[in-house]
Amino acid sequence: MANSPSFMETELLSGKQPSRLELGTSAATGRPPTETVHLHRGEVWGGDFELGPLIGKGGMGAVYAGRQISLERAVAIKALRVHLSEDPELVARFEQEAKWLARISSPHVIQVHAFGKHRNHHFLVMELIEGEDLGRKLKSGWRPTHGESVALVAQAAHGLIAAGEHGIVHRDIKPGNMLLTLRGVLKVTDFGLARLVHGSSNISSTGVILGTDAYMSPEQCQGLAVDQRSDIYSLGVVFYELLCGQRPFAGETHMEVFIQHIDRAPRSPRLIDPTIPPEVESVVLTCLAKDPIHRYQSATELLDDLQRVADHQWPVKRLHVPPRALRFWAASLLLVGLGFLLLRIAWPHGAAPPTGAHAPTPPPESAAGVHADPPPSPGLTATTAPGPAGAVAPSAESPALAAVHRSFSAWQVRQAQPLPAARMRQELADLVAAATTLGASAPWLDSARAILAGLPDSLAVRTPTWAAHAGTDDYGRWAECVTGDYQERFYWCPPGSFPQITADAVAGHGGQIRTVVLTHGFWMASHELSNRQWQALMPASGRESNDLPVTLVSWEQADACCERLSAAARCQAVLPSEAQWEYACRAGRDWRAEDITDLAWTQANTSELHTVGSKSKNPWGLYDCFGNANEWCADWYAALPPATRPVRDPSGPATGTEHVARGGDILQAPERCLPAARFHFETQTTLETLGFRILIRQ
């Protein structure tokens, strides 16, 4: 059995040295140990694994070909050196690698089969790879094509995605830890330095910074906490090396390399090889951004752009951060004219800055750049997603970029004003150009680009044919719908974006924040439908004619009322989607419970329903969004899924058993009456505090 050909002739490379795993130097001693590993071929370890020939070794141990007797399959056996088995930290790290690899199921991560100890050797049993690691191939002079490089990095990204699903950060991504099989499948290996993402620093208990200096991220070089964006940086170094045949940074000492990672921009790959496509260069440089917030925020985002490059779809969704010198001069030039730009964008030409009750209120500052409403329960934090569009610029942004971000928020609020479409379009184009010059890469900029792309149609707002009267006031464009005894003022809600909590805020479940983009504007009723208006549209109902919000109506009855108005006024009257409802309620800003005292009837100030419109309006002219009665929405109910990129025009699931209701009511505390609050009821439900308002499509 010891001489079985399965070790050499069948399972190993024919006529070639099998791949080896880089094991590095000892973190305990700082240098490779001098002991030689003396193990005997044919020994059975752990009662099931027969030791074969040595196929690779390093400072921490060696890797042998082997065979699992019970399943008659080839395996690789990774053995820790005996003297290192006396170091509790290294043994724990070795065992940790086994446990974490066992969690991951991916064709692009090497699979682990077992972990154990034979005499004084701790060992790990893994799948045996027929192939060679990328480090060896690069040293041999191998140079992949640009397309092959993209494909290899995409496979590595798949491996990082699988690890990220378990919260695992590799921390030592490099060519030597990427094995390429004979069939061209890339597998990420050697998770010996991996850590779970939460609380993960890059320093061992002995004070040694962990990793391989040529591929370490700036945060690793500084001993800071790391997450998957650190692995993305390291993968960017590998990508650069595959394309250019050299690493972006080199030096005679570790410190020289560290300083370059932290403070020096990499040389443009296209200066080294002009045949590299510009879109490929952009992806590489985005990975290599110094600040993690300017990189891809997940391996999934990176894979999305790699797929777009492979499919010849350009431009990619993210732009790389320009070199430091370019950013400095771009910022300097922008700041010279930024005062004039912000004055032009902040309010209409010839008008004084808005003051008093109608001045747009800036969103409240918060440490994360976003104020989640209602106040997050445990597990719900604003830091689970980058600062979304419409929120105050996060503190991580440069002062110039933060100013552009705030101007975009102001632009969204001002869309409701009667301003020329061409001018509004040009102002947004100026903002996008300024942010791009500064190297911005954030959801709010993605939102701005999406809105800009839709402006040629969406800003052509005409007086609707159903309007008996139309005009403008301090809150923006309005149009009155009059048919029979029914009369209502509708306010224009322009296309835009807002931050949406993905959990049911009322239920108190944990969640994230995603950016929602609405590419089409709409007309929203200024208040909830009243009993008087209901009676005008649905006279057979026999309701009392007063100005309290109509309640005790099911979703189907509310939908039927919208259909009645559509037929009578020749318009498209519908229940709003919950995204439209929340967007209109927010009116371009974030809200706290103390902000809505003058706008809402809640448990804090009443115990009964009040006449519609008896509180103050929000900045877009809408009454009662935060209180009085809940309001039916068009969507079937489902948990809101998280998203790393802006979500356009969401409309909920196609079917369901319950419908969404939005808005606060007189039974809820103010904290439960903020824009993010969601409720859901069966279609036939009728409640004394549940009504609706009407939306008319443009």
Secondary structure, 3 states (H helix, E strand, C coil): CCCCCHHHHHCCCCCCCCCCCCCCCCCCCCCCCCCCCCCCCCCEECCCEEEEEEEEECCCEEEEEEEECCCCEEEEEEEECCHHHHCHHHHHHHHHHHHHHHHCCCCCECCEEEEEEECCEEEEEEECCCEEEHHHHHHCCCCCCHHHHHHHHHHHHHHHHHHHCCCEECCCCCHHHEEEECCCCEEECCCCCCEECCCCCCECCCCCECCCHHHCCHHHHCCCCCCHHHHHHHHHHHHHHHHHCCCCCCCCCHHHHHHHHHHCCCCCHHHHCCCCCHHHHHHHHHHCCCCHHHCCCCHHHHHHHHHHHHCCCCCCCCCCCCCHHHHHHHHHHHHHHHHHHHHHHHCCCCCCCCCHHHCCCCCCCCCCCCCCCCCCCCCECHHHCCCCCCCCCCCCCCHHHHHHHHHHHHHHHHCCCCCCHHHHHHHHHHHHHHHHHCCCCCHHHHHHHHHHHHHHHHCCCCCCCCEEEEEEECCEEEEEEEECCEEEEEEEECCEEEEEECCCCCCCCCECEEEEEECCCEEEECCCCEHHHHHHHCHHHCCCCCCCECCCCCHHHHHHHHHHHHHHHCCCEECCCHHHHHHHHHCCCCCCHHHHCCCCCCCCCCCCCCCCCCCCCCCCCCCCCCCCCEEEEEEECCCCCCCCCCEECCCCCCCCCEEEEECCCCCCCHHHCCCCCEEEEECCCCCCCEECCCEEEC
